[in-house]
Amino acid sequence: MSSDNKKPGVPGAWDFQSPTRRQLLIGTAALAGAAMLPRSAWAQAFPTSVVNTTGLAVTDTEVTVGILHSVTGTMAISETGSVQAEKLAIEQINAAGGVLGRQIKFIQEDGASDWPTFAEKAKKLLVKDKCASVMGCWTSASRKAVLPVFEQYNGMLYYPTFYEGLEQSKNVIYTGQEATQQIIAGLDWVVREKGAKSFYLLGSDYIWPRTSNKIARKHIENFLKLKVVGEEYFPLGHTQFNSVINKLKLTKPDVIYAIIVGGSNVAFYKQLKAAGIDLTKQTLVTISVTEDEILGIGGENIVGAYACMKYFQSLDNPNNQAFVSEFKKMWGAETVIGDVTQAAYLGPWLWKLTVEKAGSFDVDKVAAASPGIEFKGAPEGYVRIHENHHLWSKTRVGLARLDGQYDVVYETADLMEPNPFPKGYQ
Amino acid sequence: MFMEYSLGDLGSIFAMQAFAGLILFSVYLLMALGLAIIFGQMNVINMAHGEFMILGAYMTYLCSHLFQSYAPGLYDGYFFVAMTVAFIVSGGLGLIVEWLLIRHLYSRPLDTLLATWGLSLIMQQTFRSVFGAREVGVELPAWMMGSLPVTGSIEVQINGLFVMVLTLFITGIVALLMFRSRWGLQVRAVLSNRVMAGAAGVNTQRVDRLTFGLGCGIAGIAGSAFTMIGSTGPTAGQLYIVDTFLVVVFGGAQSLLGTVFSALSISQSQSIMEFFMSGSMAKVITLLFVIGLLMLRPQGLFVLKIRK
């Protein structure tokens, strides 16, 4: 699908590579002096006629990208952070000289939490605005809605959210984790660390929690040979959890595995606490609560819970410290940064690196050049794009603190391989 | 499914389950009261009910911050002030909305549906612009958190008790107002025959405005109370609106007693079924049950006897 760049006849395959490589050499030579050269000279090394053969919105000085998220409607809660991160990345890239000497200009469209609107806006960004790439979408439903548009009009989408997997496209780079990257290492950790034997799986009733819990159940039962004592789903927006809390009290699972999202999240943790289930004594693992969600839940209601993510704001490395301070400088000291926000920040950077490797803005060349792209400056640490267009990244476990941040208590030694179509888990 | 548990365990779980049902009943009733007044007594379909609730929730959020900064000593009692503020602000906005919007639509009840739905969108976006798109966390005084141990294994949630007492109190006041006060008499008179009531000297405009304001104010109190159990965000009101209409319509729109009984039956069946099956299935069966009963009794559980 995305990785068949050796297939003859596919634009972006080897027959286009020699001019590309030459451009790259010139580029590398120019790079040394780039800081001293005026911007236009940088761009002259990559004439627009060469780097843009498909009529994208690229001029000698500018390149246009799209940002497509919901800033109104229910999903605005979650997507605001992604928009902020993408704008920060674009600003930083511009300050560092842009992409192939061109400043990034963005056009922002509002998906309005409505999936047909996402598709319509995606089409506008690709057909009318000729965006060289689009950073956008959050829910799987919105991604599924725009996917045919990106494939039909040959656009490039950088998608930031951790999601259920079972998808791969030439036109999408998935900068978040697919389900196995988020679930398996976390379960192994809790079994090893807490000696857990029994699990109770909970989730909101839609594709991501259901697929994720399916993977969790297969892993628990078939690979770890342990027991799942219950599995339950609640309609989105459900606010009454007292009955299931009583069931938890009756079955006394070693681990509550919770994938509840949105407003339900807040109700669930508040009621758990009110019912006297103390998360510092009862192990709870979630893959759906980032620092963003804790703002609504309240640190005092979730302190002691474990979250499996690839990124926490508290990560202690120089990249992340710089990222957090820049983010707060741009968006205010009160803002918090969750896993998806960081993944959204990767989008523009990965695109820039890919374009510079390809020596072209053309979508086919960018798609073909994507596998193997490395980003050493990522706040989460080194990441690399896999042939399946997902990212190699580490899995981390965080322990929720009273102040709404996480302490990182575990991280995998190696990068986890993305595997959107896991065998034995479906 | 119960074979492996001891009798004592089961006993305490059933006791707590019964209590969970009562909490759900109080929550449903508190949500529905404001709407029952507006929908039942005025025939206005207020789709912005949830947003009036969230307005109350945001007032609570503001109060908690004000108390934290300016009167930390009184923090334990802030919730009562917050509920009063929520009532006044939501009720006040209700009065304004009635004057600007609703009073022009009394002869066209279906249009109130569209108008108030538009209003709900405007309110949502206003919340988003003022308080931000993200949910806010409302902190509670320490005494309202946690649970009271009744016996070794039975625990009773304090915030659940609080909602129950509050619901009883508000329901009592509404019942008094409706059935024992002069104003209540006027409301009922306007409901049964607007023209005649006007001819008999009732100021129908004033009655309407106050009724709408009261309904919105009660929604504000409900929203304030629900900060204990749910989320506070620009669109959180949408979480409540379906259940609220369900309770009111099922009970028979014009009967307060009907609202009470319908909240009781829906909450108990929901709560019991949730224990034996998954949350989604319980909801499906509850809805089927309500649809079935409404097919048999389209006017709802309780009906006022009015000569048509």
Boltz contact constraints between the chains, C-beta under 6 A:
constraints:
  - contact:
      token1: [A, 74]
      token2: [B, 235]
      max_distance: 6.0
  - contact:
      token1: [A, 76]
      token2: [B, 133]
      max_distance: 6.0
  - contact:
      token1: [A, 77]
      token2: [B, 133]
      max_distance: 6.0
  - contact:
      token1: [A, 77]
      token2: [B, 134]
      max_distance: 6.0
  - contact:
      token1: [A, 77]
      token2: [B, 135]
      max_distance: 6.0
  - contact:
      token1: [A, 77]
      token2: [B, 233]
      max_distance: 6.0
  - contact:
      token1: [A, 80]
      token2: [B, 133]
      max_distance: 6.0
  - contact:
      token1: [A, 205]
      token2: [B, 280]
      max_distance: 6.0
  - contact:
      token1: [A, 232]
      token2: [B, 278]
      max_distance: 6.0
  - contact:
      token1: [A, 232]
      token2: [B, 279]
      max_distance: 6.0
  - contact:
      token1: [A, 233]
      token2: [B, 278]
      max_distance: 6.0
  - contact:
      token1: [A, 233]
      token2: [B, 280]
      max_distance: 6.0
  - contact:
      token1: [A, 234]
      token2: [B, 279]
      max_distance: 6.0
  - contact:
      token1: [A, 235]
      token2: [B, 280]
      max_distance: 6.0
  - contact:
      token1: [A, 235]
      token2: [B, 283]
      max_distance: 6.0
  - contact:
      token1: [A, 237]
      token2: [B, 239]
      max_distance: 6.0
  - contact:
      token1: [A, 238]
      token2: [B, 279]
      max_distance: 6.0
  - contact:
      token1: [A, 239]
      token2: [B, 230]
      max_distance: 6.0
  - contact:
      token1: [A, 239]
      token2: [B, 239]
      max_distance: 6.0
  - contact:
      token1: [A, 240]
      token2: [B, 24]
      max_distance: 6.0
  - contact:
      token1: [A, 242]
      token2: [B, 20]
      max_distance: 6.0
  - contact:
      token1: [A, 243]
      token2: [B, 20]
      max_distance: 6.0
  - contact:
      token1: [A, 243]
      token2: [B, 271]
      max_distance: 6.0
  - contact:
      token1: [A, 243]
      token2: [B, 274]
      max_distance: 6.0
  - contact:
      token1: [A, 243]
      token2: [B, 275]
      max_distance: 6.0
  - contact:
      token1: [A, 246]
      token2: [B, 13]
      max_distance: 6.0
  - contact:
      token1: [A, 246]
      token2: [B, 16]
      max_distance: 6.0
  - contact:
      token1: [A, 246]
      token2: [B, 17]
      max_distance: 6.0
  - contact:
      token1: [A, 250]
      token2: [B, 13]
      max_distance: 6.0
  - contact:
      token1: [A, 263]
      token2: [B, 231]
      max_distance: 6.0
  - contact:
      token1: [A, 263]
      token2: [B, 236]
      max_distance: 6.0
  - contact:
      token1: [A, 263]
      token2: [B, 239]
      max_distance: 6.0
  - contact:
      token1: [A, 266]
      token2: [B, 231]
      max_distance: 6.0
  - contact:
      token1: [A, 267]
      token2: [B, 229]
      max_distance: 6.0
  - contact:
      token1: [A, 267]
      token2: [B, 230]
      max_distance: 6.0
  - contact:
      token1: [A, 270]
      token2: [B, 229]
      max_distance: 6.0
  - contact:
      token1: [A, 274]
      token2: [B, 157]
      max_distance: 6.0
  - contact:
      token1: [A, 274]
      token2: [B, 159]
      max_distance: 6.0
  - contact:
      token1: [A, 275]
      token2: [B, 157]
      max_distance: 6.0
  - contact:
      token1: [A, 276]
      token2: [B, 147]
      max_distance: 6.0
  - contact:
      token1: [A, 276]
      token2: [B, 155]
      max_distance: 6.0
  - contact:
      token1: [A, 295]
      token2: [B, 134]
      max_distance: 6.0
  - contact:
      token1: [A, 295]
      token2: [B, 137]
      max_distance: 6.0
  - contact:
      token1: [A, 296]
      token2: [B, 135]
      max_distance: 6.0
  - contact:
      token1: [A, 296]
      token2: [B, 137]
      max_distance: 6.0
  - contact:
      token1: [A, 296]
      token2: [B, 231]
      max_distance: 6.0
  - contact:
      token1: [A, 298]
      token2: [B, 137]
      max_distance: 6.0
